Amino acid sequence: MLVSTDVLTRRPATRAWLGENGSLAALVVLAIALTLLSGDFLTVTNLLNVGVQAAVTAILAFGSTFVIITGGIDLSVGAVAALSAIVLAWTATDSGLPWPVATLIALVVGLACGLVNAALIAYGKLPPFIATLAMLGVARGLALVVSQGSPIAMPDAVSHLGDTIGGYLPVPVLVMALMGVITAVVLNRTYAGRAMYALGGNEEAARLSGIKVNRQKLVTYALSGAFAAVAGVVLASRLASAQPQAASGYELDAIAAVVIGGASLSGGKGRAFGTLVGALILAVLRNGLNLLSVSAFWQQVVIGVVIALAVLLDTLRRRGSR
């Protein structure tokens, strides 16, 4: 039987499209399945709720995207988010600083944590896993010390970040979109973004081509820390208080969102849009399982399986490209 040339040329193109947008296709299939299984899923209120649930994870994941593209890992983002929120609340209430100044200090704290991570990795030659794991403990401990283990109320002006505009558009979703645009611009339109891909592809080749590898790692982890600070502020605004144990385990969700979105843990690959889709998949999955009254224990099992499948697909993709 003869096969037309058009069909033959379409097949590789289709495979390529699915390889780049497989996570988006999975999100669409998941949404269709949940729509059929639950009449409450495809409602404006529920979809906005999904967006709010995805916001903090997505913002953390955007920062982690920078790191993972370079072939690194950042396990400290959840703890840094909590510490930054605690610093904001403490400086605005106990120290009496104006909330804009307190917010700026919180962002600087996140950025500083990222710089410390980068210094340990670039100059101390520690593996990223160990350096960021140490920062996880330090940041979480400092959050407990500053807050004395108790929640601190957020300033009213900052708490409005958890509100909705016009009763329908949640501010956390807007912040998520803004951070996604910033991530896309950095990756696609700046020298730092191109250098991140080069480091993830081959660090030694990047060094030989003139890229200041250590300086680039400082930029990459500083961005991750700053994004974590923003996520911490958004989360605290939703809760109306900064809590020292907030965002515990979120670092794993962030990494999962990046990988589900098509990034490679070996570095050199990743997109802002893919990360957003990955975060939405996790949020939609949790939301759908709740609507279907699935036990929280089984939800952890399902999400773990999804993460494992995402990493497996990434491994198979890399093997097939060799």
C-alpha positions as CSV (number, residue, x, y, z in Angstrom):
1,M,0.0,0.0,0.0
2,L,1.3,3.4,-0.9
3,V,1.6,6.1,1.7
4,S,1.4,9.8,0.6
5,T,4.4,12.0,1.2
6,D,2.3,14.4,3.2
7,V,1.4,11.7,5.7
8,L,5.1,10.7,6.1
9,T,6.2,14.3,6.7
10,R,3.3,14.9,9.1
11,R,4.2,12.0,11.4
12,P,7.7,13.4,12.4
13,A,6.1,16.8,12.8
14,T,3.4,15.4,15.0
15,R,5.9,13.5,17.1
16,A,8.0,16.6,17.5
17,W,4.9,18.7,18.5
18,L,3.9,16.1,21.1
19,G,7.5,16.0,22.4
20,E,7.4,19.7,23.0
21,N,3.8,20.0,24.1
22,G,3.0,16.6,25.6
23,S,2.3,18.2,29.0
24,L,-0.3,20.5,27.4
25,A,-2.0,17.6,25.7
26,A,-2.0,15.8,29.0
27,L,-3.6,18.8,30.8
28,V,-6.4,18.9,28.1
29,V,-7.1,15.2,28.4
30,L,-7.1,15.4,32.2
31,A,-9.5,18.4,32.1
32,I,-11.9,16.6,29.7
33,A,-11.9,13.4,31.9
34,L,-12.6,15.4,35.1
35,T,-15.4,17.3,33.3
36,L,-17.0,14.0,32.4
37,L,-16.6,12.6,35.9
38,S,-17.7,15.7,37.9
39,G,-20.2,18.3,37.0
40,D,-18.6,20.7,39.4
41,F,-15.2,20.8,37.7
42,L,-15.9,23.0,34.6
43,T,-17.4,25.9,36.5
44,V,-15.9,29.4,36.7
45,T,-15.6,29.3,40.5
46,N,-13.8,26.0,40.5
47,L,-11.4,26.9,37.6
48,L,-10.5,30.1,39.4
49,N,-9.9,28.1,42.5
50,V,-7.5,25.8,40.5
51,G,-5.6,28.9,39.4
52,V,-5.2,30.1,43.0
53,Q,-4.1,26.7,44.1
54,A,-1.5,26.6,41.3
55,A,-0.2,30.1,41.8
56,V,2.3,29.5,44.6
57,T,3.6,26.3,43.2
58,A,4.0,27.9,39.7
59,I,5.9,30.9,41.1
60,L,8.3,28.6,42.9
61,A,8.6,26.4,39.9
62,F,9.4,29.4,37.6
63,G,12.4,30.0,39.8
64,S,13.3,26.4,39.9
65,T,13.2,26.3,36.1
66,F,16.2,28.6,35.9
67,V,18.2,26.2,38.2
68,I,17.1,23.0,36.5
69,I,17.9,24.3,33.0
70,T,21.5,24.8,34.3
71,G,21.6,21.1,35.5
72,G,21.2,22.1,39.1
73,I,18.6,21.6,41.8
74,D,17.2,23.9,44.6
75,L,15.6,22.1,47.5
76,S,15.4,25.3,49.6
77,V,12.7,27.3,47.9
78,G,9.9,26.3,50.2
79,A,11.9,27.2,53.3
80,V,13.1,30.4,51.7
81,A,9.5,31.3,50.9
82,A,8.5,30.9,54.5
83,L,11.5,32.8,55.8
84,S,10.8,35.7,53.4
85,A,7.2,36.0,54.5
86,I,8.1,35.9,58.2
87,V,10.7,38.6,57.6
88,L,8.1,40.8,55.9
89,A,5.5,40.3,58.6
90,W,8.0,40.8,61.4
91,T,9.6,44.0,60.0
92,A,6.2,45.5,59.2
93,T,4.6,44.7,62.6
94,D,7.2,44.3,65.3
95,S,9.7,46.8,63.8
96,G,7.1,49.2,62.5
97,L,8.6,49.6,59.0
98,P,6.3,50.7,56.1
99,W,5.0,47.7,54.2
100,P,6.7,48.6,50.9
101,V,10.1,48.6,52.7
102,A,9.3,45.4,54.5
103,T,8.3,43.8,51.2
104,L,11.6,44.9,49.6
105,I,13.5,43.5,52.6
106,A,11.7,40.2,52.2
107,L,12.7,40.0,48.5
108,V,16.3,40.8,49.4
109,V,16.3,38.0,52.0
110,G,15.1,35.5,49.3
111,L,17.7,36.8,46.9
112,A,20.5,36.6,49.5
113,C,19.6,33.0,50.3
114,G,19.9,32.2,46.6
115,L,23.3,33.9,46.5
116,V,24.5,31.9,49.4
117,N,23.4,28.7,47.7
118,A,25.3,29.8,44.5
119,A,28.4,30.7,46.5
120,L,28.5,27.2,48.1
121,I,28.0,25.6,44.8
122,A,30.2,27.7,42.6
123,Y,33.1,28.6,44.9
124,G,32.7,26.0,47.7
125,K,32.2,23.2,45.1
126,L,29.4,21.6,47.0
127,P,26.9,19.6,45.0
128,P,23.7,21.6,44.5
129,F,21.7,18.9,46.3
130,I,23.8,19.3,49.5
131,A,24.1,23.1,49.4
132,T,20.4,23.7,48.9
133,L,19.5,21.0,51.5
134,A,21.6,22.8,54.0
135,M,19.9,26.1,53.1
136,L,16.5,24.4,53.6
137,G,17.4,23.7,57.2
138,V,19.0,27.1,57.8
139,A,16.1,29.1,56.3
140,R,13.4,27.0,58.1
141,G,15.3,27.3,61.4
142,L,15.6,31.1,61.0
143,A,11.9,31.4,60.2
144,L,11.2,29.6,63.5
145,V,13.7,31.7,65.4
146,V,12.4,35.1,64.1
147,S,8.7,34.1,64.6
148,Q,9.4,32.2,67.8
149,G,7.4,29.4,66.3
150,S,4.2,31.3,66.0
151,P,2.3,32.9,63.0
152,I,2.7,36.6,62.5
153,A,-0.1,38.7,61.0
154,M,0.5,40.2,57.6
155,P,0.0,43.9,57.0
156,D,-3.5,44.6,55.6
157,A,-2.0,46.1,52.4
158,V,0.0,43.0,51.6
159,S,-2.9,40.7,52.6
160,H,-4.9,42.2,49.6
161,L,-2.6,40.1,47.4
162,G,-4.8,37.2,48.3
163,D,-8.0,39.0,47.2
164,T,-9.9,39.0,44.0
165,I,-10.5,41.9,41.6
166,G,-14.1,42.4,40.8
167,G,-15.0,39.3,42.7
168,Y,-13.7,37.0,39.9
169,L,-10.1,37.6,39.1
170,P,-7.8,36.4,41.9
171,V,-4.7,38.5,42.4
172,P,-2.5,35.4,43.0
173,V,-3.3,34.3,39.4
174,L,-2.2,37.8,38.1
175,V,1.1,37.5,40.1
176,M,1.6,34.0,38.7
177,A,1.1,35.3,35.1
178,L,3.5,38.2,35.7
179,M,6.2,35.9,37.1
180,G,5.7,33.6,34.1
181,V,6.2,36.4,31.7
182,I,9.3,37.5,33.5
183,T,10.6,33.9,33.3
184,A,9.9,33.7,29.6
185,V,11.6,37.0,28.9
186,V,14.7,36.0,30.9
187,L,15.0,32.7,29.2
188,N,14.3,33.8,25.7
189,R,15.5,37.4,25.5
190,T,18.5,37.8,27.7
191,Y,22.1,36.8,27.8
192,A,21.6,35.2,31.2
193,G,18.9,32.9,29.8
194,R,21.0,31.8,26.9
195,A,23.9,31.2,29.3
196,M,21.6,29.0,31.5
197,Y,20.9,26.7,28.5
198,A,24.6,26.6,27.7
199,L,25.5,25.6,31.2
200,G,22.9,22.8,31.2
201,G,24.0,21.6,27.9
202,N,27.7,21.4,28.7
203,E,29.3,23.4,31.5
204,E,32.9,22.9,30.3
205,A,32.0,24.0,26.7
206,A,30.2,27.0,28.1
207,R,33.3,28.0,30.1
208,L,35.5,27.6,27.0
209,S,33.1,29.7,25.0
210,G,33.6,32.6,27.4
211,I,30.7,32.3,29.7
212,K,31.5,33.3,33.3
213,V,30.1,30.1,34.8
214,N,30.4,31.0,38.5
215,R,28.8,34.5,37.9
216,Q,26.0,32.8,35.9
217,K,25.3,30.4,38.8
218,L,25.1,33.4,41.1
219,V,22.4,35.0,38.8
220,T,20.5,31.7,38.5
221,Y,20.2,30.8,42.1
222,A,19.6,34.5,43.1
223,L,16.6,34.5,40.7
224,S,15.4,31.2,42.3
225,G,15.6,32.8,45.8
226,A,13.8,36.0,44.7
227,F,11.0,34.0,43.1
228,A,10.7,32.0,46.2
229,A,10.3,35.2,48.2
230,V,7.5,36.3,45.9
231,A,5.8,32.9,46.3
232,G,6.1,33.2,50.1
233,V,4.5,36.6,50.1
234,V,1.6,35.4,47.9
235,L,1.1,32.4,50.2
236,A,1.1,34.4,53.3
237,S,-1.3,36.9,51.8
238,R,-3.7,34.1,51.1
239,L,-3.4,32.9,54.7
240,A,-3.4,36.5,56.1
241,S,-0.4,35.5,58.2
242,A,3.2,34.4,57.8
243,Q,3.7,31.0,59.3
244,P,7.2,29.5,59.9
245,Q,6.2,26.0,58.7
246,A,4.4,27.3,55.6
247,A,5.4,25.9,52.1
248,S,6.7,22.8,53.6
249,G,7.2,20.2,50.8
250,Y,6.5,22.8,48.2
251,E,10.0,22.5,46.8
252,L,9.1,19.0,45.6
253,D,6.0,20.2,43.9
254,A,8.0,22.9,42.2
255,I,10.6,20.5,40.9
256,A,7.7,18.1,39.8
257,A,6.0,20.9,37.9
258,V,9.2,21.8,36.0
259,V,9.8,18.2,35.0
260,I,6.2,17.5,34.2
261,G,6.3,20.6,32.0
262,G,9.0,19.1,29.8
263,A,12.3,20.2,31.4
264,S,15.1,17.8,31.7
265,L,16.8,17.1,35.1
266,S,20.1,16.7,33.3
267,G,19.8,20.3,32.2
268,G,19.7,22.3,29.0
269,K,16.0,22.1,28.4
270,G,13.0,23.8,29.9
271,R,10.3,26.5,29.2
272,A,8.3,28.9,31.2
273,F,5.1,27.8,29.5
274,G,5.8,24.2,30.1
275,T,6.4,24.9,33.8
276,L,3.1,26.7,34.0
277,V,1.3,23.7,32.5
278,G,3.1,21.4,34.9
279,A,1.9,23.4,37.9
280,L,-1.6,23.5,36.5
281,I,-1.6,19.7,36.0
282,L,-0.7,19.2,39.7
283,A,-3.4,21.7,40.7
284,V,-6.1,20.2,38.4
285,L,-5.2,16.7,39.6
286,R,-5.5,17.6,43.2
287,N,-8.7,19.5,42.6
288,G,-10.2,16.7,40.6
289,L,-9.4,14.1,43.1
290,N,-11.0,16.2,45.8
291,L,-14.1,16.6,43.8
292,L,-14.2,12.9,43.3
293,S,-13.9,12.4,47.1
294,V,-10.6,10.4,46.7
295,S,-8.8,10.0,50.0
296,A,-5.9,12.3,50.7
297,F,-3.7,9.3,51.2
298,W,-4.5,8.0,47.7
299,Q,-4.0,11.4,46.3
300,Q,-0.3,11.3,47.4
301,V,0.0,7.9,45.6
302,V,-1.5,9.2,42.4
303,I,0.6,12.3,42.3
304,G,3.7,10.3,43.1
305,V,3.0,8.0,40.1
306,V,2.5,11.0,37.9
307,I,5.9,12.5,38.9
308,A,7.6,9.1,38.3
309,L,6.0,8.8,34.9
310,A,7.1,12.3,34.0
311,V,10.7,11.6,34.9
312,L,10.5,8.2,33.1
313,L,9.3,10.0,29.9
314,D,12.1,12.5,30.2
315,T,14.6,9.6,30.5
316,L,13.1,7.8,27.4
317,R,13.2,11.1,25.5
318,R,16.8,11.6,26.2
319,R,17.7,8.1,25.2
320,G,15.7,8.4,21.9
321,S,17.6,11.6,21.0
322,R,21.0,9.9,21.2
